[in-house]
Amino acid sequence: MKFTVASILTALSATASAHTIFHQVAVNGQVKPAYSGVRAQNSNNPIMNVQAADFACGNDVRTTNSIITVNAGDKIGTYWQHVPGNDGTNDADNPIAASHKGPMQAYLAKVDNAATANGASAKWTKIASEGLNTQTGRWAVDDLISNAGWWNFNLPTCIAPGDYLLRAEIIGMLLLVAI
């Protein structure tokens, strides 16, 4: 199986936002070079319109025609940083502001050519999701911060060989409490 990664930062209401960029992949613990096979956004501004054509793969993305070869069942790591090229030094919001609580999800879309496919017209299937752990009270974003920007999941073992787009997303909700 081969894929190109399409990063996305989503927002589902006026009080939801995520300010981070997914730009690196690890396969079974082996970290790929930054931006290798990743269509990373050039800014950390969230997409506020879920009807926008660029919602599936992000807006203002770096183009790539490199692909990453993986197998069904592989452990995939997604690496997120607050701003591109910043190692997080002196950035209290790296990889994302702690106030942006929310779930993390991953989707696959079967395509003819992972290097050139357009994610806007793809048919996406959710393959991984991590939300609120009700036993610990921690969101997936809290774990992302604790893991220095890494979020990991396993590809399903039933995925057929072929080319795919992988979309990783954060739904970061700025939680406001009225007292």
KAURQUI-V739476 format. One record per residue. RES is the residue in one small letter. PSI is psi as a letter, one per 20 degrees, with the letter a starting at -180 (NA if undefined). Layout:
# KAURQUI-V739476
<<RES:PSI> <RES:PSI>>
This chain:
# KAURQUI-V739476
<<m:q> <k:q> <f:q> <t:q> <v:p> <a:o> <s:q> <i:q> <l:p> <t:q> <a:p> <l:i> <s:r> <a:h> <t:j> <a:p> <s:q> <a:p> <h:n> <t:r> <i:p> <f:p> <h:j> <q:q> <v:q> <a:q> <v:o> <n:l> <g:i> <q:o> <v:p> <k:q> <p:q> <a:p> <y:j> <s:o> <g:j> <v:p> <r:m> <a:q> <q:q> <n:i> <s:r> <n:k> <n:p> <p:q> <i:o> <m:i> <n:o> <v:i> <q:i> <a:q> <a:h> <d:j> <f:h> <a:h> <c:j> <g:r> <n:q> <d:l> <v:q> <r:p> <t:q> <t:q> <n:j> <s:q> <i:r> <i:p> <t:p> <v:r> <n:q> <a:p> <g:i> <d:q> <k:p> <i:p> <g:p> <t:p> <y:p> <w:q> <q:q> <h:g> <v:q> <p:q> <g:j> <n:p> <d:j> <g:i> <t:p> <n:k> <d:n> <a:i> <d:j> <n:p> <p:i> <i:q> <a:p> <a:i> <s:i> <h:m> <k:q> <g:r> <p:r> <m:q> <q:q> <a:q> <y:q> <l:q> <a:p> <k:p> <v:r> <d:h> <n:o> <a:h> <a:h> <t:i> <a:q> <n:o> <g:i> <a:h> <s:j> <a:q> <k:o> <w:q> <t:p> <k:p> <i:i> <a:q> <s:p> <e:p> <g:c> <l:p> <n:o> <t:i> <q:h> <t:i> <g:j> <r:p> <w:r> <a:h> <v:h> <d:g> <d:h> <l:g> <i:g> <s:h> <n:k> <a:k> <g:i> <w:p> <w:p> <n:q> <f:r> <n:p> <l:q> <p:q> <t:i> <c:j> <i:p> <a:q> <p:q> <g:a> <d:p> <y:q> <l:p> <l:p> <r:p> <a:p> <e:q> <i:p> <i:n> <g:o> <m:o> <l:o> <l:p> <l:p> <v:p> <a:p> <i:NA>>
